[in-house]
Amino acid sequence: MFKTRRKPHWTISCLPLAVLVVLLSLVVRHYGSDALEGASQVALLLSAGVAIFLGMLVYKQPWKEFETAIADNFSSIASATIILLMIGAVSGAWMVSGVVPTLVCYGLNIISPKIFLFACCIIAALVSVMTGSSWTTIATVGIALMAIGSAMGYSVGWTAGAIISGAYFGDKVSPLSDTTVLAASTAGTPLFTHIRYLFITTVPSISIALVVFLVVSLCHSTEEAALAEEYTTALHSSFNIQPILLLVPIFTFYLIYKRIPAVLTLMLAALLGGVFAVIFQTDTLMQIGEGEGFAGCFKGMMNSWFGTTSVQTGSDAVNELVRTRGMRGMLNTAFLIICAVTFGAAMTGSGMIQSLTETLTKHIRRRVSMVGATVVSGFFANVLTGDQYLSIILTNSLFKKLYDDNGYESRLLSRSVEDSATVTSVLVPWNSCGMTQSTVLGVATLTYLPYCIFNIVSPLMSILIAAIGFRIVRNVEKNVEKTEAVIS
């Protein structure tokens, strides 16, 4: 935590947030779908400037502390930014190499339109459990499932919602997940104790989501499913569709299983996609590179990694599907993440986040209000800091003493943080998760938000279970480890 010479009053602490809300409202109103091209970034920086101005002028906060806060926050997103660029490279290479078209063609033959959203959620969940990463899951199978959904006539909002719901469920309960490890460790909870306790709220939440997706799938009209034939015909005419191309995702999942660092895994996945493109999609590469022979292939392969590519398939819908943006398409998102983290640093360095949280928790004594305040704080931390890792650390740090003083187990805190800070990050348009998934899937955050059933239900389920009191033990001796050992 950053110490201020005089703690900001909570009303003053609300001013930068109010400025941000007003500016973003104006940006969305006047820029619409182009809001992320730069206007939203400026809104975040202006709001950060308000927080810094108030901190330095009114509360005599030294600039050095803001510098330290910004540096600390930037260090936390350095690897995430590189991963973001690598996801762009993987998306482009897997499309041009024919990996995604192959997955789409096979998926259209295997998955029934009548259970598509249900199957989407389960597939994303299984892959996410195995990989421990919602980002990797969405950037690989998620892209293919989006294409399959479009061919079956599903709206992009429903398809993205099902993919995100499954991916974030798997991310929460996987022992390979960095957010799961972070939430458990910062709360002082053993990892597998944390995961077992998560199932109490997570299983009902994903069950509700699956029921909703199944009902919507069963009610889906099959008239538009005829689009599937148009998609498969166009893809076969433009790409060399072969089972051997599935070796690329299989190799990628093997690297993830071996716990190779995410950056290296994605680099190798993009490189292998480029190699397979040269071998199996030579004509397509030369079309993209606008040349013949080696020069055309080389330029086509490089463009698939870093730039915009387009392939003429004979179908406008499929042309849009196979169009890629590579690493260049991720630059606006990286720009937005940097600005969002700067705003979070300004709020943290000025002590305003601490002031708001302390005001919120001052009169909390009951279990339901305590868990409710944790859930609400986790969500607002995502809004204020723009990064789920910062939100997890901040929420755990702010509430750890409160839980301990009231004799509650640390696993209740770590679960409440996961049920809020982890799953709601993707619902905030300027959060690193919301921006990334929106960019990767090509769907605006506010478009898929109403359909992320799991992500919406999870925080509410956490509060409901707290109200019921199921398996929540109050340890009056404040010996959390001993109590957990007895209960387990």
C-alpha positions in Angstrom: 0.0 0.0 0.0 1.0 3.5 -0.6 0.9 5.9 2.3 -0.5 9.4 1.9 0.3 12.3 4.2 -3.4 12.9 4.6 -6.0 10.3 3.6 -8.4 11.4 0.9 -12.0 11.7 2.0 -14.2 9.1 0.2 -16.2 11.9 -1.5 -13.0 13.3 -3.0 -11.9 9.8 -4.0 -15.1 9.4 -6.0 -14.3 12.4 -8.2 -11.8 10.7 -10.6 -14.2 7.8 -11.0 -17.1 10.2 -11.7 -14.9 12.0 -14.3 -14.1 8.6 -15.9 -17.7 7.5 -16.1 -18.8 10.8 -17.7 -15.9 10.9 -20.2 -16.5 7.2 -21.2 -20.2 7.9 -21.6 -19.5 10.8 -24.0 -16.9 8.7 -25.8 -19.3 5.8 -26.4 -22.0 8.2 -27.5 -20.0 10.1 -30.0 -17.5 7.5 -31.2 -19.6 4.3 -31.0 -17.6 1.2 -32.2 -14.5 3.4 -32.7 -14.3 4.2 -29.0 -11.2 2.0 -28.5 -9.3 3.7 -31.3 -7.9 6.3 -28.9 -10.8 8.3 -27.3 -11.3 5.8 -24.4 -7.5 5.8 -23.8 -7.5 9.6 -23.5 -10.5 9.4 -21.1 -8.5 7.1 -18.8 -5.5 9.4 -18.9 -7.5 12.5 -18.2 -9.2 10.7 -15.2 -5.7 9.6 -14.0 -4.6 13.3 -14.2 -7.6 14.3 -12.0 -6.5 11.8 -9.3 -2.9 12.9 -9.5 -3.9 16.6 -9.4 -6.1 16.1 -6.3 -3.4 14.0 -4.6 -0.6 16.4 -5.1 -2.5 19.7 -4.7 -5.0 18.9 -1.9 -3.2 16.1 0.0 0.4 17.1 -0.7 1.2 13.7 -2.2 4.8 13.6 -3.6 5.1 12.8 -7.3 7.6 10.1 -6.5 4.9 7.9 -5.0 2.8 8.2 -8.1 5.9 7.3 -10.2 6.5 4.2 -8.0 2.8 3.1 -8.3 2.9 3.5 -12.1 6.2 1.5 -12.3 4.8 -1.3 -10.1 1.6 -1.5 -12.1 3.5 -1.5 -15.4 5.7 -4.3 -14.3 2.6 -6.4 -13.6 1.3 -6.1 -17.1 4.6 -6.5 -19.0 4.3 -10.2 -19.7 0.5 -9.9 -20.3 1.2 -7.3 -23.1 3.7 -9.6 -24.8 1.2 -12.5 -24.5 -1.4 -10.2 -26.1 0.8 -9.6 -29.1 1.6 -13.3 -29.4 -2.1 -14.1 -29.3 -2.5 -11.9 -32.3 0.3 -13.7 -34.1 -1.2 -17.1 -33.3 -4.7 -16.0 -34.5 -3.3 -14.9 -37.8 -1.0 -17.9 -38.3 -3.6 -20.4 -37.4 -6.1 -18.9 -39.8 -3.8 -18.6 -42.8 -2.3 -22.1 -42.2 -5.7 -23.6 -42.4 -5.8 -24.8 -38.8 -8.9 -22.7 -37.9 -10.7 -23.5 -41.2 -10.1 -27.2 -40.6 -11.5 -27.0 -37.1 -14.5 -25.1 -38.4 -15.2 -27.7 -41.2 -14.9 -30.6 -38.8 -16.8 -28.8 -36.1 -19.8 -28.1 -38.4 -19.9 -31.9 -39.2 -19.7 -33.0 -35.5 -21.5 -30.4 -33.4 -25.3 -30.3 -33.7 -26.8 -26.8 -33.9 -29.4 -27.9 -31.3 -26.8 -28.2 -28.6 -24.2 -25.8 -29.9 -24.0 -23.2 -27.1 -24.1 -26.0 -24.5 -21.2 -27.8 -26.3 -19.4 -24.5 -26.7 -19.4 -23.9 -23.0 -18.3 -27.5 -22.2 -15.5 -27.5 -24.8 -14.1 -24.2 -23.6 -14.3 -25.3 -20.0 -12.4 -28.6 -20.6 -9.7 -26.9 -22.6 -9.4 -24.1 -20.0 -9.1 -26.7 -17.2 -6.3 -28.4 -19.1 -4.5 -25.2 -20.1 -5.2 -23.2 -17.0 -5.7 -20.1 -19.2 -8.9 -18.5 -20.3 -6.9 -16.2 -22.6 -5.2 -19.2 -24.5 -8.5 -21.1 -24.7 -10.4 -18.2 -26.2 -7.5 -17.3 -28.6 -7.4 -20.9 -30.0 -10.6 -23.0 -29.8 -12.6 -19.8 -29.1 -12.0 -18.4 -32.5 -13.0 -21.6 -34.2 -16.2 -21.9 -32.2 -17.1 -18.3 -33.1 -16.8 -19.2 -36.7 -18.9 -22.3 -36.3 -21.5 -20.4 -34.4 -21.8 -17.8 -37.2 -22.2 -20.6 -39.7 -25.0 -22.1 -37.6 -26.8 -18.7 -37.4 -26.1 -17.9 -33.8 -25.6 -14.3 -32.7 -22.0 -13.4 -31.9 -23.2 -12.3 -28.4 -24.5 -15.7 -27.4 -21.6 -17.6 -28.9 -19.0 -15.4 -27.2 -20.9 -15.6 -23.9 -20.9 -19.4 -24.0 -17.2 -19.5 -24.8 -16.2 -17.0 -22.1 -18.4 -18.7 -19.5 -16.7 -22.0 -20.1 -13.2 -20.6 -20.3 -13.5 -18.7 -17.1 -15.0 -21.6 -15.2 -12.0 -23.8 -16.3 -9.6 -21.0 -15.4 -11.1 -20.7 -11.9 -10.8 -24.4 -11.0 -7.6 -25.3 -12.7 -4.5 -25.7 -10.5 -2.5 -24.5 -13.6 -4.2 -21.1 -13.6 -2.1 -18.2 -12.5 -5.1 -16.2 -11.2 -6.2 -19.2 -9.1 -2.7 -19.6 -7.6 -2.5 -15.8 -7.0 -5.9 -15.6 -5.3 -5.0 -18.5 -3.0 -1.5 -17.4 -2.2 -2.3 -13.7 -1.4 -5.1 -14.8 0.9 -2.9 -17.4 2.6 -5.0 -20.4 1.5 -3.5 -23.7 0.4 -4.1 -24.1 -3.4 -6.1 -27.3 -3.4 -8.1 -26.2 -0.3 -9.0 -23.1 -2.2 -10.0 -25.1 -5.3 -12.2 -27.6 -3.4 -13.9 -24.7 -1.6 -14.5 -23.0 -5.0 -16.6 -25.9 -6.2 -19.3 -25.0 -3.7 -20.1 -21.8 -5.6 -18.6 -22.6 -9.0 -20.5 -25.8 -9.8 -24.0 -24.3 -9.2 -23.0 -21.3 -11.3 -21.8 -23.3 -14.3 -24.8 -25.6 -14.0 -27.1 -22.6 -14.3 -25.1 -21.4 -17.3 -25.2 -24.8 -19.0 -29.0 -25.0 -18.5 -29.5 -21.6 -20.1 -27.2 -22.4 -23.0 -28.9 -25.7 -23.6 -32.4 -24.2 -23.6 -31.4 -21.4 -26.0 -29.7 -24.0 -28.3 -32.8 -26.2 -28.3 -35.0 -23.2 -29.2 -32.6 -22.1 -32.0 -34.1 -22.1 -35.5 -32.3 -24.5 -37.8 -33.4 -22.5 -40.9 -30.1 -20.5 -40.9 -28.0 -23.7 -40.3 -28.0 -24.0 -44.0 -25.2 -21.4 -43.9 -22.9 -24.3 -42.8 -22.8 -25.6 -46.3 -21.8 -22.2 -47.7 -19.0 -22.0 -45.1 -17.6 -25.4 -45.7 -17.7 -25.0 -49.5 -16.0 -21.7 -49.4 -13.3 -22.9 -47.0 -12.6 -26.0 -49.0 -12.2 -23.9 -52.1 -9.7 -21.6 -50.5 -7.8 -23.8 -48.1 -6.2 -27.2 -48.1 -8.3 -28.8 -45.4 -6.5 -31.9 -43.9 -6.5 -33.7 -40.6 -2.7 -33.3 -40.3 -3.2 -29.6 -39.6 -4.7 -30.6 -36.3 -1.2 -31.4 -35.2 -0.6 -27.7 -34.6 -3.2 -27.3 -31.8 -2.3 -30.8 -30.4 1.3 -29.7 -30.1 0.3 -26.4 -28.5 -1.8 -28.2 -25.9 1.1 -30.5 -25.2 3.3 -27.5 -24.5 0.7 -26.1 -22.2 0.4 -29.5 -20.4 4.1 -29.5 -19.9 3.7 -26.1 -18.3 6.0 -24.3 -20.8 5.8 -20.5 -20.1 2.8 -18.9 -22.0 5.0 -16.6 -24.0 7.2 -19.4 -25.3 4.2 -21.6 -26.0 2.4 -18.9 -28.0 5.6 -18.1 -29.9 6.1 -21.8 -30.9 2.4 -22.1 -31.8 2.7 -19.1 -34.1 5.9 -20.3 -35.6 4.5 -23.8 -36.3 1.4 -22.2 -37.8 3.6 -20.3 -40.2 5.6 -23.4 -41.2 2.4 -25.3 -41.8 1.1 -22.4 -43.9 4.2 -22.6 -46.1 3.8 -26.4 -46.5 0.0 -26.7 -47.0 -1.3 -23.2 -48.0 1.3 -22.0 -50.5 -1.3 -20.5 -52.9 -3.1 -18.7 -50.1 0.2 -17.3 -48.8 1.2 -16.0 -52.2 -2.2 -14.4 -52.6 -1.7 -12.6 -49.2 1.9 -11.7 -50.0 0.9 -10.5 -53.5 3.9 -12.3 -55.1 5.2 -15.5 -56.5 7.6 -18.1 -55.2 9.7 -17.5 -52.1 9.1 -13.8 -51.9 5.3 -14.2 -52.0 5.4 -17.0 -49.3 7.7 -15.0 -47.1 5.6 -11.8 -47.2 2.4 -13.8 -46.7 3.8 -15.6 -43.7 5.1 -12.4 -42.1 1.8 -10.6 -42.8 -0.1 -13.4 -41.1 2.0 -12.8 -37.9 2.0 -9.0 -37.7 -0.5 -7.5 -40.2 -3.9 -7.6 -41.8 -4.7 -10.5 -44.1 -7.6 -11.2 -46.4 -8.5 -14.2 -48.6 -11.1 -14.2 -51.3 -13.2 -17.3 -50.8 -16.3 -16.4 -52.9 -18.4 -15.7 -49.9 -18.6 -12.4 -48.1 -19.4 -14.0 -44.8 -16.4 -16.3 -45.0 -14.2 -13.5 -46.3 -14.9 -11.7 -43.1 -14.3 -14.8 -41.0 -10.8 -15.6 -42.4 -9.7 -11.9 -42.3 -7.0 -11.5 -39.6 -5.2 -8.6 -37.9 -2.2 -10.2 -36.4 -0.1 -8.4 -33.8 -1.0 -5.0 -35.3 -4.7 -5.7 -34.4 -3.7 -5.9 -30.8 -2.0 -2.5 -30.6 -5.1 -0.5 -29.6 -5.8 -3.0 -26.9 -2.2 -2.8 -25.6 -2.6 1.0 -25.7 -5.8 0.8 -23.7 -4.3 -1.5 -21.1 -1.4 0.9 -20.5 -3.8 3.8 -20.0 -6.1 1.7 -17.7 -3.2 0.6 -15.6 -2.0 4.2 -15.4 -5.4 5.2 -14.0 -5.3 2.4 -11.5 -1.8 3.5 -10.4 -3.0 7.1 -9.9 -6.0 5.9 -7.8 -3.8 3.5 -5.7 -0.8 6.0 -5.3 -3.2 8.7 -4.1 -4.7 6.4 -1.5 -8.2 6.9 -3.1 -8.9 3.2 -3.6 -8.0 2.5 0.0 -10.2 5.4 1.2 -13.2 4.0 -0.8 -12.7 0.5 0.5 -12.2 1.5 4.1 -15.4 3.5 3.9 -17.2 0.5 2.5 -15.9 -1.9 5.2 -16.1 0.4 8.2 -19.4 -0.9 9.6 -19.2 -4.5 8.3 -19.6 -7.1 10.9 -22.0 -9.8 9.5 -20.9 -12.6 7.2 -23.2 -11.7 4.3 -22.3 -8.1 4.3 -18.6 -9.0 4.5 -18.7 -11.4 1.5 -20.9 -9.0 -0.3 -18.5 -6.1 0.2 -15.6 -8.3 -1.0 -17.5 -9.2 -4.1 -18.5 -5.6 -4.8 -14.9 -4.4 -4.1 -13.5 -7.1 -6.5 -15.7 -5.8 -9.3 -14.9 -2.2 -8.7 -11.2 -3.0 -8.4 -11.5 -4.3 -12.0 -13.2 -1.1 -13.0 -10.7 1.2 -11.3 -7.4 -0.7 -11.9 -8.2 -2.1 -15.3 -6.3 -5.3 -14.5 -7.5 -8.6 -12.8 -4.1 -9.4 -11.2 -4.1 -6.0 -9.5 -7.7 -6.5 -8.5 -7.0 -9.9 -6.9 -4.0 -8.6 -4.9 -5.7 -5.4 -3.9 -9.0 -7.0 -2.7 -7.2 -9.7 -0.8 -4.9 -7.2 0.9 -7.8 -4.9 1.9 -10.0 -7.6 3.4 -7.5 -10.1 4.8 -7.4 -8.4 8.3 -11.2 -8.0 8.4 -11.8 -11.7 7.8 -9.1 -12.6 10.3 -10.5 -10.2 13.0 -14.0 -11.7 12.6 -12.6 -15.3 12.8 -13.4 -16.5 9.3 -11.2 -18.9 7.3 -8.9 -17.5 4.6 -10.5 -19.8 2.1 -13.7 -17.8 2.4 -11.8 -14.7 1.4 -9.9 -16.3 -1.5 -13.1 -17.8 -2.9 -15.0 -14.5 -2.6 -12.2 -12.8 -4.5 -12.1 -15.4 -7.2 -15.9 -15.2 -7.5 -15.6 -11.5 -8.2 -12.3 -10.1 -9.3 -11.4 -13.1 -11.6 -14.7 -13.6 -13.4 -15.9 -10.0 -13.7 -12.7 -8.7 -15.3 -13.9 -9.8 -18.7 -17.1 -7.8 -18.3 -15.3 -4.4 -18.0 -14.6 -2.8 -21.4 -11.4 -1.1 -20.4 -10.1 -4.0 -18.2 -7.2 -5.9 -19.7 -9.4 -9.1 -19.9 -12.4 -7.3 -21.4 -10.3 -5.6 -24.0 -8.4 -8.7 -24.9 -11.3 -11.0 -25.3 -13.3 -8.4 -27.2 -10.4 -8.0 -29.6 -9.7 -11.7 -30.0 -13.3 -12.7 -30.6 -14.2 -9.6 -32.6 -17.2 -8.8 -30.3 -17.7 -5.7 -28.3 -17.6 -6.2 -24.5 -21.0 -4.7 -24.0 -22.4 -7.0 -26.8 -21.3 -10.3 -25.1 -21.7 -9.1 -21.5 -25.5 -10.1 -21.1 -24.7 -13.6 -22.3 -21.8 -14.4 -20.0 -24.1 -16.3 -17.7 -21.4 -17.9 -15.6 -19.5 -14.6 -15.0 -22.7 -12.8 -14.0 -24.1 -15.6 -11.7 -20.8 -16.3 -9.9 -20.6 -13.2 -7.8 -24.3 -13.5 -6.9 -23.8 -17.2 -6.0 -21.0 -16.3 -3.7 -23.3 -13.9 -1.8 -26.1 -16.5 -1.8 -23.9 -19.3 -0.3 -22.7 -16.8 2.4 -26.3 -16.0 3.3 -27.1 -19.7 3.5 -23.9 -20.3 5.5 -23.2 -23.6 3.8 -19.7 -24.9 5.0 -18.8 -21.5 6.3 -17.1 -21.9 9.7 -16.4 -19.1 12.1 -13.1 -19.7 13.9 -13.3 -17.8 17.1 -9.7 -18.8 17.9 -8.5 -17.3 14.6 -6.4 -20.3 13.8 -7.3 -20.8 10.2 -4.9 -23.5 9.3 -5.9 -25.7 12.3 -9.6 -25.2 11.6 -9.1 -26.1 7.9 -7.2 -29.2 8.8 -10.0 -30.4 11.1 -12.7 -29.7 8.6 -10.9 -31.3 5.7 
